[in-house]
């Protein structure tokens, strides 16, 4: 089975969408014009979340995400949650890939230095007095892109995928020396702003705390970089790593909708932080976050 959706009702307040999930479960999802779910009916799983398995809950979540994606693509409303729109993330990927090394360092040098501080013997500066550098930490930076990534016609992702032919596993940006390739110059995307660094800390016992820098613009970001500390010696170019990280986020967006990712994004590596948790604990997913993992299949798993 593959995910299917059909808009069965719409008015000036929102949409009704019928979704068939990968187990043939039928969902009726209602949302407003901003994508907020107003109702969700499905006879395939128990009504109460506490009576559903982790797998059942994730099928429900996938149906909601896929319904939002379907309305966005079919009607053009920005119904996807912030940071989870493949077109927006792709625009950020392209804009960052085009940056000169000097401009990249200006925007992301603080993030690179913070990651390196975990491994070079220097002090790890954190905005939490009770945090240990060995705790789970996520460093984030919001990316704002211009022009509006949702206004491309055809959609930005479709134009981008048109540059790839055949069913290969070629990574989106295969090598450091191709970061500034002119192959995608017709897909205009530029950095409008980048936020200061944001922090998330968890003690491993379920307690999370966050610290956010100021928002540079009065709107939602198009994408958010989310990195956990890693040994910089394991990679070559930090610039290329960030670009690949956003490609893995696009992969995660499709996986979280119960959809096989486009071939250009079928590659294992660190993507979205919440997706990492889902891939570890939901039976539908493999360890796509692990760059060393052998992925058995990119098809959605079903019982």
C-alpha positions in Angstrom: 0.0 0.0 0.0 1.0 3.6 -0.5 -0.4 6.7 1.1 -3.4 8.2 -0.7 -5.4 11.4 -0.1 -8.4 13.2 -1.5 -9.9 16.5 -0.6 -13.6 15.8 0.1 -14.7 19.1 1.5 -13.5 22.7 1.6 -14.8 26.1 2.4 -13.5 29.4 3.6 -12.5 27.9 7.0 -10.7 24.8 6.0 -10.6 21.3 4.4 -11.8 17.8 4.9 -9.4 15.2 3.6 -9.8 11.4 3.3 -6.5 9.5 3.7 -5.8 5.8 3.2 -2.6 4.8 5.1 -0.1 2.1 4.4 -2.2 -0.5 6.3 -5.3 0.4 4.3 -6.6 2.3 7.4 -9.1 5.0 6.4 -8.8 8.4 8.0 -11.0 11.5 7.8 -9.0 14.6 8.7 -10.3 18.1 9.1 -8.0 21.2 9.2 -8.2 24.9 9.0 -6.4 27.0 6.4 -3.3 27.1 8.5 -3.1 23.4 8.9 -4.4 23.1 12.5 -6.1 19.7 12.9 -9.7 20.2 13.9 -10.8 16.6 13.9 -9.5 13.2 13.0 -11.7 10.1 12.6 -10.4 6.6 12.0 -12.0 3.2 12.7 -8.8 1.3 12.0 -7.2 2.1 15.4 -8.5 2.6 19.0 -10.0 6.0 19.7 -7.8 6.7 22.8 -4.1 7.1 22.2 -3.5 5.1 25.4 -5.2 2.1 23.9 -3.1 2.2 20.7 0.3 0.8 20.1 3.3 3.0 19.2 2.9 1.8 15.7 -0.8 2.6 15.6 -0.2 6.1 16.9 2.5 6.7 14.3 0.1 5.6 11.5 -2.3 8.3 12.7 0.5 10.9 12.8 1.5 9.9 9.3 -2.0 10.4 8.1 -2.2 13.9 9.5 1.1 14.9 8.0 0.2 13.5 4.6 -3.2 15.3 4.7 -1.4 18.6 5.4 1.0 17.9 2.5 -1.8 17.1 0.1 -3.7 20.3 0.9 -0.5 22.3 0.5 0.3 20.8 -2.9 -3.2 20.7 -4.2 -4.5 24.1 -2.9 -1.4 26.1 -2.1 -2.2 26.8 1.5 0.7 26.8 3.9 -0.7 24.0 6.0 2.6 22.2 6.9 4.2 22.7 10.3 7.1 25.2 10.4 10.3 23.5 9.5 8.6 20.5 7.9 8.0 21.7 4.4 10.3 20.0 1.9 10.1 22.9 -0.5 11.2 25.4 2.2 14.0 23.1 3.4 15.2 22.6 -0.1 15.3 26.4 -0.7 17.5 26.7 2.5 19.7 23.8 1.2 20.3 25.5 -2.1 20.9 29.0 -0.6 23.5 27.6 1.8 25.2 25.5 -0.8 25.8 28.7 -2.9 27.4 30.6 -0.1 31.1 31.5 -0.4 33.2 30.1 2.4 33.5 33.6 3.9 29.7 34.1 4.0 29.2 30.6 5.3 31.6 31.2 8.2 29.8 34.5 9.0 26.5 32.7 9.3 27.5 29.4 10.8 31.0 29.8 12.2 29.5 30.0 15.7 27.8 26.7 15.3 31.0 25.0 14.0 33.0 26.4 16.9 30.4 25.1 19.4 30.5 21.6 17.9 34.3 21.7 17.9 34.5 22.8 21.5 33.2 19.3 22.6 36.3 17.7 21.1 39.2 20.2 21.1 39.7 20.5 24.9 38.2 23.9 25.2 35.4 24.9 27.5 31.9 24.1 26.3 29.8 27.2 26.8 26.1 26.4 27.6 23.3 28.7 28.8 22.2 26.1 31.3 23.9 26.1 34.7 23.0 22.5 35.4 23.9 21.1 32.0 26.8 18.7 31.4 28.5 18.7 28.0 28.0 15.0 27.9 24.2 15.3 28.2 22.0 15.3 25.1 22.4 18.7 23.5 20.9 20.0 20.3 22.3 23.2 18.6 19.9 25.0 16.3 19.9 27.8 13.9 16.9 29.1 12.0 17.2 29.8 8.2 15.1 32.4 6.4 15.1 32.3 2.6 13.9 34.6 -0.2 12.0 34.5 -2.4 9.1 32.6 -0.8 9.9 28.9 -1.4 6.2 28.1 -1.6 5.5 30.3 -4.7 7.6 28.4 -7.3 5.6 27.1 -10.3 6.1 24.2 -10.7 7.0 23.6 -7.0 10.7 23.9 -6.1 11.1 20.3 -5.2 9.7 19.1 -8.5 12.0 21.4 -10.4 15.0 20.2 -8.4 14.2 16.6 -8.9 14.0 17.2 -12.6 17.8 17.5 -12.6 18.1 13.8 -11.6 17.6 11.0 -14.0 17.4 7.2 -13.3 17.0 5.3 -10.1 20.4 5.8 -8.5 21.4 6.5 -4.9 23.4 9.6 -5.8 23.5 12.0 -2.8 22.0 15.4 -3.3 25.4 17.2 -3.0 28.0 14.5 -3.8 31.2 16.3 -3.1 32.7 19.4 -1.5 33.8 20.8 -4.9 30.3 20.7 -6.2 28.7 22.8 -3.5 28.8 25.9 -5.7 27.7 24.1 -8.8 25.8 26.3 -11.3 23.6 23.3 -12.2 20.8 24.7 -10.0 21.2 28.4 -10.8 17.7 28.6 -12.3 16.3 27.6 -8.9 16.7 31.0 -7.2 17.1 30.9 -3.4 19.1 33.3 -1.2 19.6 33.6 2.5 17.5 36.4 3.9 18.5 35.9 7.6 20.0 33.4 10.0 19.2 33.3 13.6 21.6 33.3 16.5 22.1 29.8 18.0 19.3 28.1 20.0 19.9 25.4 22.5 18.0 22.3 23.6 19.2 20.3 26.6 17.8 17.0 28.0 19.2 15.2 31.0 18.2 11.8 29.7 15.4 11.5 32.3 12.7 13.2 30.2 13.4 16.7 31.3 14.1 19.2 28.5 15.0 22.9 28.6 15.5 25.3 25.8 17.2 28.6 25.3 16.4 30.7 22.2 18.2 33.6 20.7 16.3 36.5 19.2 14.3 35.9 16.0 15.8 38.0 13.2 12.5 38.2 11.3 8.8 38.4 12.3 7.8 35.1 10.6 8.4 31.4 10.9 11.8 30.2 9.6 11.9 28.1 6.4 14.3 25.6 7.9 16.1 24.9 11.1 19.5 23.3 11.4 19.5 20.8 14.3 22.9 19.3 15.2 24.1 17.2 18.1 27.8 17.2 19.0 29.9 15.0 16.8 33.6 14.6 16.2 34.6 17.1 13.4 37.4 14.7 12.5 34.7 12.3 11.1 33.8 14.8 8.3 35.6 16.8 5.7 33.8 20.0 5.0 31.4 21.5 7.7 29.8 23.4 4.8 29.0 20.2 3.0 27.8 18.6 6.2 25.2 21.3 6.8 23.9 20.9 3.2 23.7 17.2 3.6 22.0 17.6 7.0 19.2 19.6 5.3 18.9 16.9 2.6 18.4 14.3 5.3 15.7 16.5 6.8 13.8 16.4 3.5 14.1 12.7 3.6 12.7 12.7 7.1 9.7 14.8 6.0 8.6 12.2 3.5 9.3 9.2 5.8 7.2 10.9 8.5 4.3 11.1 6.0 4.6 7.4 5.4 6.0 8.1 1.9 9.1 6.7 0.2 11.5 9.6 -0.2 12.5 10.8 -3.7 15.6 8.9 -4.9 17.8 12.0 -4.5 17.2 11.9 -0.8 17.5 8.2 -0.1 20.7 8.3 2.0 21.4 7.7 5.7 22.6 10.5 7.9 21.6 12.9 10.7 18.4 14.8 9.9 15.7 16.1 12.2 16.1 15.6 15.9 12.5 14.5 16.5 12.8 12.1 13.6 15.8 10.5 15.3 13.5 9.6 18.2 10.8 8.3 16.0 13.3 6.2 14.0 14.6 4.7 17.2 11.2 3.9 18.8 8.6 3.5 16.1 8.5 0.1 14.3 7.8 1.7 10.9 11.3 3.2 10.6 14.9 2.0 10.3 17.9 3.9 11.6 17.9 6.4 8.8 19.7 8.9 11.1 22.8 6.6 11.3 25.2 7.3 8.4 26.8 3.9 9.0 23.5 2.0 8.9 22.6 -0.4 6.1 19.1 0.5 5.0 17.1 -2.6 4.0 14.3 -0.7 2.3 13.1 2.8 1.7 9.5 1.5 1.4 7.3 2.3 4.4 7.1 -0.7 6.8 3.7 -2.3 7.4 2.7 -5.2 9.5 
